[in-house]
Amino acid sequence: MNETVDVLAVGAHPDDVELGCGGLLATLSRRGLRTAILDLTRGEAGTRGTPETRASEAAEAARTLGVSFRDGLDLGDGNLRTDRAAELDVIEVVRRRRPRLVVAPLPDDRHPDHVRAGRLVTDATFYAGLRALETGLPPHRPQQVVYYPSAYLAAPSFLVDVSGALETKVAAIRAYRSQFFDPASKEPSTFISSPLFLEAILARARAYGLLANVAAAEAFVAPRPPLLADPLAAFEGFEPGF
Ligand SMILES: [Zn+2]
């Protein structure tokens, strides 16, 4: 299981990645790039569903998005560990999968696990490149960690056109039948089980898309601005103005 990927998308909980960057993963997978998901926890603190139902829903969502692997850690849902042992667990995955790009939760969010996850992944990704740290796998340092916003809106550093993948993203989200709106469910309602939640995800994709004159986009925050090979193509379809 040491097969490498181009992009590793990390979530604190199963379904974080689908919501935050499912369109990016579906778009890149369709383009022939190899992608993987890493869930840092099993989602055992969720109000709805069990870790077992969430695991089978997560597997279905990964198939829908076309990702090559879905790895999982058990760092504690609701109290995500960021100690050295947790860092070493993430370093192991980064060294095994050797991604060029890592996508992680923006460490500025409503859910403390997302904040911790963003920081943990950033630190572990740096340490994964240290030669002096011997773990039995060769060092590897990805080009960059970029972040997807979750509950809070964020000013994007760049947008990715996901117009062709929006339906796939929604299908992957709907695979989490225990978590999202289901009129037949007898489970307690939550922040994300409201019918408005999925509408908000779609509205966000449309609103970011409108900024770039495409049907749908996902937003990412990067610590450094991306280098554009073709600034003309990057602003294709835009209009001038502040
Ligand atoms: Zn989450």
Boltz pocket constraint, residues with backbone or C-beta under 6 A from the ligand:
constraints:
  - pocket:
      binder: B
      contacts: [[A, 12], [A, 13], [A, 16], [A, 111], [A, 114]]
      max_distance: 6.0
